[in-house]
Amino acid sequence: MPSSLYSDRGSHYFVTLKAGEAVDKSRLTQVGRALERLGIEHIPAYSPEARGRSERMFSTLQDRLPRELALAGIADIEAANRFIA
């Protein structure tokens, strides 16, 4: 399990009371609550470069991983978890 997650500041990730200002880490979204329960630090991206890094990471998860699983003939969650481990 990762120790931290670096993401953009989308409303599904963070509460931002005013556009362009810092996120409110005391008011958690559903994603924030889940990460907190798992003990994963959630790091908001503030610079354009940081947002680009988070987008590339999501692209990797959304594009490459499913292709690798398909190439390995994996079609269920249990087999995928064994493959990733």
N, C-alpha and C positions, 0 to 999 in steps of 0.2 A: 504494500500500500504506500502511496506517495506521502511524504511529510508535508508537502505544500502544493498548492495549485495556483498558477499564475494566469489570470484571465482579464478580459476587458471589463469595463464597468457597466455592462448592460444591466437593465432593470431586473432581469431574472437572477443576476448575481449579487447586486448591491443596491441599497437604498441611497439615492443621492437627492437631497432635498432641493438643491438648485443646480441647474445645468452648469457644468464646468467646475463645480466645487468638489471638495473631498467627499468620499463616501462616508456614510454614517455606519460605523462598525458596531454600534450598539443596537441597531435595528436590522436584524437578519432576515433575509429572504428564505424561502424554503430550501434553496440550494445552500445558503449560508448555514442554516441550522443543521442540515445533513452533514456538511463538512465539519462543523464544530463537533457534532456527536462522534464523528469518526476520528477526531483529533488531527484533522488536516488544516494547516494554516492556509488561509485564502488571501492572496496578494493581489490587490487591484493594479491594473496597468494605467499609468497616467500619461506617458509620452507616446507619440505616434510609433516610435520604434518598438516600444513595449507591446503595444497593441498588435503590431505586425508579428512579433514573436508568438503571441498567444494564438493568433489566427493560423500561423504555420503549424503550431502544435495540434490545433483542432483539425486541420486538414490532414495531418498524419493519422490521427485517430479515426477520422471519418473515411479516409480514402485507402490508406495502405493496410491497416489492420484487417478490414473485411476482405480485401483481396488476398492477403496472406492466409486467412482462415479458409477461404474458398479453395485456394490452391492446395491446401493441406487436406481438403475433403471434410472439413469440420462443419457440422450443421446444427449442433446443439450447444447450449451454454456450458454444460459440464465438460464437454470435450474442449471447448474454447478456453475454459479456465485452466485445464491441464496443459494445453498448448502454450499459453502465456506464462505459466509457472515454469 
